[in-house]
Amino acid sequence: MSQRHPKILIVDDNDVMRALLRGILRNEDYQVVGEARNGIQALEMVERMTPDVVCLDVIMPEMNGLETLKTIKRDFPQVSVIMITGNASKENVQEALELGANGFVVKPFNAAKVLEALSRA
């Protein structure tokens, strides 16, 4: 990665989770460019803000994380996507990786896990 701060979009229907992630990222060299509550909002924001990385919750209303991931990877293949889930079943993880996820963070997460996933993406 270049010297600039990677742009991150946070997508989670839970306000507390978004705030936690934002707090972790703000203390590091990441620039949070937006937050969305569901996949539909997320796709609009990816198009508008062209983030480098999307932190994407799996379980959300209206359009879930796997659907959103599929669409992001189809339309914006250069964007890295890190899935965030409270339910890391093998099926979920497998499906997300097949759809092109660049990493996985399991809730409850801590700063180290998030930053490690981001550095790998």
C-alpha positions as CSV (number, residue, x, y, z in Angstrom):
1,M,0.0,0.0,0.0
2,S,1.1,3.5,-0.7
3,Q,1.7,6.1,2.0
4,R,-1.8,7.5,1.9
5,H,-4.3,6.4,4.5
6,P,-6.5,3.6,3.2
7,K,-10.1,4.6,2.9
8,I,-12.5,2.4,4.8
9,L,-16.3,2.0,4.7
10,I,-17.9,0.4,7.7
11,V,-21.1,-1.5,7.1
12,D,-23.1,-2.9,10.1
13,D,-26.7,-2.5,11.2
14,N,-25.6,-2.2,14.8
15,D,-24.6,1.3,15.9
16,V,-22.4,0.1,18.7
17,M,-20.4,-2.2,16.4
18,R,-19.9,0.7,13.9
19,A,-18.7,3.0,16.7
20,L,-16.3,0.4,18.0
21,L,-14.8,-0.2,14.6
22,R,-14.6,3.5,13.9
23,G,-12.8,4.0,17.2
24,I,-10.3,1.3,16.4
25,L,-9.6,2.6,12.9
26,R,-9.3,6.3,13.9
27,N,-6.4,5.5,16.1
28,E,-4.5,3.9,13.2
29,D,-3.6,5.1,9.8
30,Y,-7.0,4.5,8.3
31,Q,-9.6,7.0,7.1
32,V,-13.2,6.1,7.7
33,V,-15.0,7.6,4.7
34,G,-18.5,6.4,5.5
35,E,-20.8,4.1,7.4
36,A,-23.8,2.2,6.2
37,R,-26.5,0.2,8.0
38,N,-27.3,-2.3,5.3
39,G,-26.1,-3.7,2.0
40,I,-28.2,-1.3,-0.2
41,Q,-26.7,1.8,1.5
42,A,-23.3,0.1,1.3
43,L,-23.4,-0.3,-2.4
44,E,-24.4,3.3,-3.0
45,M,-21.5,4.4,-0.8
46,V,-18.9,2.1,-2.4
47,E,-19.9,3.7,-5.7
48,R,-19.7,7.2,-4.4
49,M,-16.7,7.0,-2.2
50,T,-14.5,4.3,-3.8
51,P,-13.1,2.9,-0.5
52,D,-10.1,0.7,-0.5
53,V,-11.6,-1.6,2.1
54,V,-15.1,-2.4,3.2
55,C,-15.7,-3.8,6.7
56,L,-18.9,-5.7,6.1
57,D,-21.2,-7.3,8.6
58,V,-22.7,-10.7,7.4
59,I,-26.1,-10.4,9.0
60,M,-28.0,-7.2,8.1
61,P,-31.6,-6.3,7.1
62,E,-32.6,-5.6,3.5
63,M,-29.5,-7.1,1.9
64,N,-27.2,-9.3,3.8
65,G,-23.4,-9.2,3.8
66,L,-22.9,-12.1,1.4
67,E,-25.2,-10.6,-1.2
68,T,-23.5,-7.3,-0.7
69,L,-20.1,-8.9,-1.0
70,K,-21.1,-10.6,-4.2
71,T,-22.2,-7.3,-5.8
72,I,-19.1,-5.4,-4.6
73,K,-16.8,-8.0,-6.0
74,R,-18.6,-8.0,-9.3
75,D,-18.9,-4.3,-9.8
76,F,-15.8,-3.1,-7.9
77,P,-13.3,-5.9,-8.0
78,Q,-10.4,-3.7,-6.7
79,V,-12.2,-3.1,-3.4
80,S,-11.0,-5.4,-0.5
81,V,-13.8,-6.7,1.7
82,I,-13.4,-7.9,5.3
83,M,-16.4,-9.8,6.6
84,I,-17.4,-9.2,10.2
85,T,-19.6,-11.8,11.8
86,G,-21.0,-13.0,15.1
87,N,-21.7,-16.3,13.5
88,A,-18.6,-17.7,11.8
89,S,-20.0,-21.0,10.7
90,K,-17.8,-22.9,8.4
91,E,-20.4,-22.5,5.7
92,N,-20.5,-18.7,6.1
93,V,-16.7,-18.4,6.0
94,Q,-16.4,-20.8,3.1
95,E,-19.1,-19.0,1.1
96,A,-17.7,-15.6,1.8
97,L,-14.2,-16.7,0.7
98,E,-15.6,-18.2,-2.5
99,L,-17.4,-14.9,-3.2
100,G,-14.0,-13.1,-2.8
101,A,-13.8,-11.9,0.8
102,N,-10.3,-10.7,1.7
103,G,-10.5,-11.5,5.4
104,F,-12.7,-12.4,8.3
105,V,-13.2,-10.9,11.8
106,V,-15.4,-12.6,14.3
107,K,-17.4,-10.7,16.9
108,P,-16.7,-9.9,19.6
109,F,-13.6,-8.5,18.0
110,N,-10.7,-6.7,19.4
111,A,-8.5,-4.0,17.9
112,A,-5.7,-6.4,17.2
113,K,-7.9,-8.8,15.2
114,V,-9.3,-6.0,13.1
115,L,-6.0,-4.4,12.4
116,E,-4.4,-7.8,11.5
117,A,-7.2,-8.6,9.0
118,L,-6.9,-5.1,7.5
119,S,-3.1,-5.4,7.1
120,R,-3.5,-8.7,5.3
121,A,-6.2,-7.2,3.0
